[in-house]
Amino acid sequence: MVPRNPSPRDVFVGELRREYILSTNQEWIIDSPGGSALYAAGGYLVWEKEYPPGLSTRVGEDFPRTWLEDFSERNIETGGVIILPQPLDLRSCIIQEGGSAWETSRPVPHLTRLGASLPPGLVGLPDRTQELDTRRDRTPAAIHETDIPEVYLAATGVHFCPLDYLSHNLLPAVFRQRGYTTLTLDPGSSYLDPSYYGDVPALVTGLTAFLPSEAGLRKLYKGVSNDLWEMAADLGHYGCEFVVIRGDTGGQYLYEQASERRWEIGPYPARVRNPFGSGDAFCGGFLIGYRRSFDPLEAVCCGSVATSLAVEGRGPFYPLGALPGLADARLEVVRDLVREV
């Protein structure tokens, strides 16, 4: 019999955030939980109903403890959330407009254009405008090698959400040493740059799956290649079992290194209301899909369904409110959208 609160089998290493969201009707959602690790856990829970996903991240002493209690109530293990003995500014400003949504560290120009006002909670928002990664620094929320708690020792699957280059370079080896056998990674946009073309192979070696976006991968390979399959094969040859590219217009491209087989998976025709966090939801759905079947194609289909649910609403927990049987019904549709090329 499965205990009421079993230990996680899979862990998400990423960030938790305090989100301020300007909706399409120009109403603010003030200080709500978010972050890459939480969106990925939401995608995971579309398919996993018994074993909780574990979060592995750092937050400040000012992070709402009631949120952590709520995550636990939603069957998310928070024993890997390290609370630092000082405040940590984890605010994010997200703007929705039509069927798009993006995070900005400089909200005032966008708000002026939209005729909206800055809420008091965003005064003094730190400017996190994307700069090229230094290779030497970690983001404040990134865990350190000693942060993996005892409650995660029974887990053997881990997904690394977008973080800094140093964390992505060091942490996979740490988890492998602790017996983790399934490792997936979504690269950070701060190092998807042509200047990192020679550095990324060190990250993909030994991964089960590398899960970049199409835009990010094209930026990395600028001046080297314009062919997505050529890029995927190049990455696979460094020792990554599967490369899954999340297409700019929906859908995915799957490359299997051992057989050199290639598939295109069309997107489920969801009604896109808010795409923010959907890439993380895909990665969560992919991880549990692969852990259940050890079939990368089935895993992509599970991730695609998680994405289709995530884009139809707002927040990391929106996919969990889907009607019973809806995910399975969509899975059948997505399976029919698979094409080997």
RACOR-V657431 format. One record per residue. N is the residue number from 1. OMEGA is omega in whole degrees, 0 to 359 (999 if undefined). BURIAL is + if it has 9 or more other C-alpha atoms within 8 Angstrom, else -. Layout:
BEGIN
{{N/OMEGA/BURIAL} {N/OMEGA/BURIAL}}
END
This chain:
BEGIN
{{1/180/-} {2/179/-} {3/184/-} {4/180/-} {5/182/-} {6/177/+} {7/180/+} {8/169/+} {9/183/+} {10/187/+} {11/176/+} {12/178/+} {13/183/+} {14/183/+} {15/165/+} {16/182/+} {17/172/+} {18/191/+} {19/171/+} {20/190/+} {21/173/+} {22/184/+} {23/183/+} {24/177/+} {25/175/-} {26/171/-} {27/182/-} {28/166/+} {29/192/+} {30/170/-} {31/178/+} {32/184/-} {33/178/+} {34/182/+} {35/187/+} {36/182/+} {37/182/+} {38/177/+} {39/178/+} {40/177/+} {41/177/+} {42/177/+} {43/178/+} {44/184/+} {45/171/+} {46/186/+} {47/184/+} {48/184/+} {49/183/-} {50/185/-} {51/183/+} {52/168/+} {53/178/+} {54/175/+} {55/177/+} {56/185/+} {57/175/+} {58/175/+} {59/178/+} {60/179/+} {61/180/+} {62/179/-} {63/185/-} {64/179/-} {65/179/-} {66/177/-} {67/179/-} {68/177/+} {69/178/-} {70/178/-} {71/180/+} {72/178/+} {73/179/-} {74/178/-} {75/174/+} {76/182/+} {77/183/+} {78/180/+} {79/178/+} {80/176/+} {81/182/+} {82/180/+} {83/181/-} {84/182/+} {85/176/-} {86/179/-} {87/176/+} {88/184/+} {89/182/-} {90/181/-} {91/174/+} {92/174/+} {93/182/+} {94/181/+} {95/175/+} {96/177/+} {97/185/-} {98/179/-} {99/180/+} {100/177/+} {101/180/+} {102/176/-} {103/179/-} {104/173/+} {105/178/+} {106/189/-} {107/190/+} {108/179/-} {109/179/-} {110/181/-} {111/178/+} {112/179/+} {113/183/-} {114/181/-} {115/181/-} {116/181/-} {117/178/-} {118/178/+} {119/182/-} {120/182/-} {121/180/-} {122/177/+} {123/180/-} {124/178/-} {125/181/-} {126/180/-} {127/178/-} {128/179/-} {129/190/-} {130/173/-} {131/181/-} {132/180/-} {133/182/+} {134/186/-} {135/185/-} {136/187/-} {137/174/-} {138/171/+} {139/185/-} {140/183/-} {141/183/+} {142/180/+} {143/175/+} {144/187/-} {145/183/-} {146/186/-} {147/183/+} {148/186/-} {149/180/-} {150/182/-} {151/180/-} {152/184/+} {153/180/-} {154/181/-} {155/178/+} {156/178/+} {157/180/+} {158/172/+} {159/177/+} {160/176/+} {161/180/+} {162/177/+} {163/178/+} {164/183/+} {165/183/+} {166/178/+} {167/180/+} {168/178/+} {169/186/+} {170/192/-} {171/180/+} {172/179/+} {173/179/-} {174/180/+} {175/177/+} {176/179/+} {177/179/-} {178/173/-} {179/177/-} {180/185/+} {181/178/-} {182/182/+} {183/177/+} {184/186/+} {185/174/+} {186/188/+} {187/178/+} {188/182/+} {189/183/-} {190/177/+} {191/173/+} {192/187/+} {193/180/+} {194/180/+} {195/179/-} {196/183/+} {197/180/+} {198/183/-} {199/185/-} {200/178/-} {201/178/+} {202/180/-} {203/188/+} {204/181/+} {205/178/+} {206/178/-} {207/169/+} {208/181/+} {209/174/+} {210/194/+} {211/182/+} {212/169/+} {213/178/+} {214/182/+} {215/180/-} {216/181/+} {217/178/+} {218/178/+} {219/179/+} {220/185/+} {221/180/+} {222/181/+} {223/180/-} {224/181/-} {225/173/+} {226/185/-} {227/182/-} {228/181/+} {229/177/-} {230/177/-} {231/181/+} {232/179/+} {233/179/+} {234/180/-} {235/180/+} {236/182/+} {237/178/-} {238/175/+} {239/175/+} {240/185/+} {241/184/+} {242/172/+} {243/180/+} {244/181/+} {245/179/+} {246/187/+} {247/180/+} {248/182/-} {249/182/-} {250/182/-} {251/184/+} {252/174/+} {253/182/+} {254/176/+} {255/178/+} {256/189/+} {257/187/+} {258/183/-} {259/185/-} {260/177/-} {261/185/+} {262/179/+} {263/167/+} {264/180/+} {265/182/+} {266/181/+} {267/171/+} {268/184/+} {269/180/-} {270/174/-} {271/187/-} {272/177/-} {273/182/+} {274/183/+} {275/184/+} {276/179/+} {277/185/+} {278/177/+} {279/176/+} {280/178/+} {281/176/+} {282/183/+} {283/176/+} {284/177/+} {285/178/+} {286/183/+} {287/182/+} {288/177/+} {289/179/+} {290/181/+} {291/179/+} {292/188/-} {293/188/-} {294/177/-} {295/184/-} {296/180/+} {297/176/-} {298/180/+} {299/178/+} {300/179/+} {301/177/+} {302/177/+} {303/179/+} {304/178/+} {305/178/+} {306/177/+} {307/183/+} {308/178/+} {309/183/+} {310/186/+} {311/183/+} {312/180/+} {313/186/+} {314/175/+} {315/185/+} {316/184/+} {317/182/-} {318/181/+} {319/183/+} {320/178/-} {321/181/-} {322/178/+} {323/178/-} {324/178/-} {325/183/-} {326/180/-} {327/179/+} {328/179/-} {329/179/-} {330/179/+} {331/178/+} {332/179/-} {333/183/+} {334/178/+} {335/179/+} {336/180/-} {337/181/+} {338/178/+} {339/175/-} {340/183/-} {341/999/-}}
END
